[in-house]
Amino acid sequence: MRAGAGAPAVSDVSADLKRHLGLKRLRLRGLSGAKEEFLLAETAQNLKRLAKLAPA
């Protein structure tokens, strides 16, 4: 399945999370904790993108 023309690659998104949100090391333990933490980080990233797109 191909991403859309404007969609960043998965590795780009995870690189942004590591670089800009400080997600170099997970703080929660276990697979479910890691999933929750990554979901929160993705949500924060999406909210930041939405804020840039929204008119002032």
DSSP file (Angstrom, degrees, kcal/mol; ACC not computed):
  #  RESIDUE AA STRUCTURE BP1 BP2  ACC     N-H-->O    O-->H-N    N-H-->O    O-->H-N    TCO  KAPPA ALPHA  PHI   PSI    X-CA   Y-CA   Z-CA
    1    1 A M              0   0    0      0, 0.0     2,-0.3     0, 0.0     0, 0.0   0.000 360.0 360.0 360.0 130.5    0.0    0.0    0.0
    2    2 A R        -     0   0    0      1,-0.1     2,-0.1     0, 0.0     3,-0.1  -0.692 360.0-123.9 -96.4 145.9    1.5    3.4   -1.0
    3    3 A A        -     0   0    0     -2,-0.3     6,-0.1     1,-0.1    -1,-0.1  -0.416  39.1 -90.9 -77.6 160.9    1.2    6.5    1.0
    4    4 A G    >   -     0   0    0     -2,-0.1     3,-0.8     1,-0.1    -1,-0.1  -0.177  40.3-102.0 -66.4 167.2   -0.3    9.6   -0.5
    5    5 A A  T 3  S+     0   0    0      1,-0.3    -1,-0.1    -3,-0.1    -2,-0.1   0.852 122.4  39.1 -62.6 -34.3    2.0   12.1   -2.3
    6    6 A G  T 3  S+     0   0    0      2,-0.1    -1,-0.3     0, 0.0    -2,-0.0   0.480  91.8 106.4 -95.0  -2.1    2.0   14.5    0.7
    7    7 A A    <   -     0   0    0     -3,-0.8    -4,-0.1     1,-0.1     2,-0.1  -0.620  68.8-128.6 -82.3 130.3    2.2   11.9    3.4
    8    8 A P        -     0   0    0      0, 0.0    -4,-0.1     0, 0.0    -2,-0.1  -0.406  30.0-100.5 -73.5 154.4    5.5   11.5    5.2
    9    9 A A     >  -     0   0    0      1,-0.1     4,-1.8    -2,-0.1     3,-0.4  -0.312  31.3-111.2 -69.3 157.9    7.1    8.1    5.5
   10   10 A V  H  > S+     0   0    0      1,-0.3     4,-2.4     2,-0.2     5,-0.2   0.886 118.9  54.8 -59.2 -40.2    6.8    6.3    8.8
   11   11 A S  H  > S+     0   0    0      1,-0.2     4,-1.9     2,-0.2    -1,-0.3   0.849 105.5  53.5 -65.0 -32.3   10.5    6.7    9.5
   12   12 A D  H  > S+     0   0    0     -3,-0.4     4,-2.2     2,-0.2    -1,-0.2   0.905 109.2  48.7 -65.7 -41.1   10.1   10.5    9.0
   13   13 A V  H  X S+     0   0    0     -4,-1.8     4,-2.2     2,-0.2    -2,-0.2   0.927 112.8  45.8 -66.2 -45.2    7.3   10.6   11.6
   14   14 A S  H  X S+     0   0    0     -4,-2.4     4,-2.1     1,-0.2    -1,-0.2   0.855 111.0  54.1 -68.2 -32.5    9.2    8.6   14.2
   15   15 A A  H  X S+     0   0    0     -4,-1.9     4,-2.7    -5,-0.2     5,-0.2   0.902 108.4  49.6 -65.3 -40.3   12.3   10.7   13.5
   16   16 A D  H  X>S+     0   0    0     -4,-2.2     4,-2.9     2,-0.2     5,-0.7   0.906 109.4  51.7 -63.5 -41.1   10.3   13.8   14.2
   17   17 A L  H  X5S+     0   0    0     -4,-2.2     6,-1.6     1,-0.2     4,-1.1   0.909 113.8  44.2 -62.5 -41.0    8.9   12.3   17.4
   18   18 A K  H  X5S+     0   0    0     -4,-2.1     4,-0.5     4,-0.2    -2,-0.2   0.928 120.6  39.1 -67.8 -44.9   12.5   11.5   18.6
   19   19 A R  H  <5S+     0   0    0     -4,-2.7    -2,-0.2    -5,-0.2    -3,-0.2   0.933 128.0  25.8 -74.9 -47.6   13.9   14.8   17.6
   20   20 A H  H  <5S+     0   0    0     -4,-2.9    -3,-0.2    -5,-0.2    -2,-0.1   0.772 127.8  38.0 -95.1 -27.9   11.2   17.3   18.5
   21   21 A L  H  <<S-     0   0    0     -4,-1.1    -3,-0.2    -5,-0.7    -1,-0.1   0.430 102.1-119.3-105.2   0.6    9.3   15.6   21.3
   22   22 A G     <  +     0   0    0     -4,-0.5     2,-1.0     1,-0.2     3,-0.5   0.835  58.2 151.7  70.0  32.6   12.2   14.0   23.1
   23   23 A L        +     0   0    0     -6,-1.6    -1,-0.2     1,-0.2     3,-0.1  -0.367  22.1 124.0 -94.2  55.3   10.9   10.4   22.5
   24   24 A K  S    S+     0   0    0     -2,-1.0     2,-0.4     1,-0.3    -1,-0.2   0.803  77.9  24.7 -82.6 -30.2   14.3    8.8   22.5
   25   25 A R  S    S-     0   0    0     -3,-0.5    -1,-0.3    -7,-0.1     2,-0.2  -0.999  82.8-122.6-137.4 134.0   13.5    6.4   25.3
   26   26 A L        -     0   0    0     -2,-0.4     8,-0.1     1,-0.1    -3,-0.0  -0.511  14.6-162.4 -75.2 143.0   10.1    5.1   26.4
   27   27 A R        +     0   0    0     -2,-0.2     2,-0.3     6,-0.1    -1,-0.1   0.708  67.0  75.4 -98.3 -25.0    9.1    5.7   30.0
   28   28 A L  S    S-     0   0    0      5,-0.2     2,-0.2     2,-0.1    -2,-0.0  -0.626  79.0-125.1 -90.5 149.9    6.3    3.2   30.4
   29   29 A R     >  +     0   0    0     -2,-0.3     4,-0.6     4,-0.1    -2,-0.1  -0.630  63.4  21.4 -96.2 151.5    7.1   -0.5   30.8
   30   30 A G  H  > S-     0   0    0     -2,-0.2     4,-2.1     3,-0.2     5,-0.2   0.057  93.1 -73.6  84.7 166.8    5.7   -3.3   28.7
   31   31 A L  H  > S+     0   0    0      1,-0.2     4,-2.4     2,-0.2     5,-0.2   0.899 130.2  50.1 -66.6 -42.1    4.2   -3.5   25.2
   32   32 A S  H  > S+     0   0    0      1,-0.2     4,-2.3     2,-0.2    -1,-0.2   0.889 111.0  50.0 -66.7 -37.0    0.9   -1.9   26.2
   33   33 A G  H  X S+     0   0    0     -4,-0.6     4,-2.4     2,-0.2    -1,-0.2   0.902 110.9  49.3 -65.4 -40.8    2.7    1.0   28.0
   34   34 A A  H  X S+     0   0    0     -4,-2.1     4,-2.5     2,-0.2     5,-0.2   0.903 110.6  50.6 -65.0 -41.2    4.9    1.6   24.9
   35   35 A K  H  X S+     0   0    0     -4,-2.4     4,-2.3     2,-0.2    -2,-0.2   0.925 112.2  47.1 -62.0 -44.2    1.8    1.6   22.6
   36   36 A E  H  X S+     0   0    0     -4,-2.3     4,-2.3     2,-0.2    -2,-0.2   0.911 112.8  48.5 -64.6 -42.5    0.0    4.1   24.9
   37   37 A E  H  X S+     0   0    0     -4,-2.4     4,-2.1     1,-0.2    -1,-0.2   0.910 113.0  47.0 -65.8 -41.8    3.1    6.4   25.1
   38   38 A F  H  X S+     0   0    0     -4,-2.5     4,-2.6     2,-0.2    -1,-0.2   0.879 110.4  53.5 -68.1 -36.8    3.6    6.3   21.3
   39   39 A L  H  X S+     0   0    0     -4,-2.3     4,-2.3    -5,-0.2    -2,-0.2   0.910 109.5  48.4 -62.7 -42.4   -0.1    7.0   20.7
   40   40 A L  H  X S+     0   0    0     -4,-2.3     4,-2.4     2,-0.2    -2,-0.2   0.904 111.9  49.4 -63.5 -41.4    0.1   10.0   23.0
   41   41 A A  H  X S+     0   0    0     -4,-2.1     4,-2.2     2,-0.2    -2,-0.2   0.910 111.3  48.9 -65.4 -41.9    3.2   11.3   21.2
   42   42 A E  H  X S+     0   0    0     -4,-2.6     4,-2.5     2,-0.2    -1,-0.2   0.898 110.5  51.7 -63.4 -39.9    1.5   10.8   17.8
   43   43 A T  H  X S+     0   0    0     -4,-2.3     4,-2.4     2,-0.2    -2,-0.2   0.919 109.5  49.2 -62.5 -44.2   -1.5   12.7   19.0
   44   44 A A  H  X S+     0   0    0     -4,-2.4     4,-2.1     1,-0.2    -1,-0.2   0.909 111.2  50.2 -61.3 -42.1    0.6   15.5   20.2
   45   45 A Q  H  X S+     0   0    0     -4,-2.2     4,-2.0     1,-0.2    -2,-0.2   0.910 111.0  48.6 -62.9 -43.3    2.4   15.6   16.8
   46   46 A N  H  X S+     0   0    0     -4,-2.5     4,-2.4     1,-0.2    -1,-0.2   0.875 109.7  52.0 -66.6 -37.3   -0.9   15.7   15.0
   47   47 A L  H  X S+     0   0    0     -4,-2.4     4,-2.3     2,-0.2    -1,-0.2   0.885 108.1  51.9 -65.7 -37.9   -2.3   18.5   17.2
   48   48 A K  H  X S+     0   0    0     -4,-2.1     4,-1.5     2,-0.2    -2,-0.2   0.906 110.8  47.7 -63.7 -40.7    0.8   20.5   16.5
   49   49 A R  H  X S+     0   0    0     -4,-2.0     4,-1.5     1,-0.2    -2,-0.2   0.905 111.0  51.2 -66.6 -40.4    0.3   20.0   12.7
   50   50 A L  H  X S+     0   0    0     -4,-2.4     4,-2.1     1,-0.2    -2,-0.2   0.893 106.4  54.7 -61.8 -40.5   -3.4   21.0   13.1
   51   51 A A  H  < S+     0   0    0     -4,-2.3    -1,-0.2     1,-0.2    -2,-0.2   0.860 107.4  50.4 -62.7 -35.3   -2.4   24.1   14.9
   52   52 A K  H  < S+     0   0    0     -4,-1.5    -1,-0.2     1,-0.2    -2,-0.2   0.841 113.5  45.7 -70.7 -32.3   -0.1   25.2   12.0
   53   53 A L  H  < S+     0   0    0     -4,-1.5    -2,-0.2    -5,-0.1    -1,-0.2   0.790  92.4  93.7 -81.6 -28.0   -2.9   24.6    9.5
   54   54 A A  S  < S-     0   0    0     -4,-2.1     2,-0.1    -5,-0.1     0, 0.0  -0.400  83.9-112.4 -69.2 137.2   -5.7   26.3   11.4
   55   55 A P              0   0    0      0, 0.0    -1,-0.1     0, 0.0    -2,-0.1  -0.412 360.0 360.0 -68.1 147.1   -6.2   30.0   10.4
   56   56 A A              0   0    0     -2,-0.1    -2,-0.1     0, 0.0    -5,-0.0   0.466 360.0 360.0 -75.1 360.0   -5.3   32.4   13.2
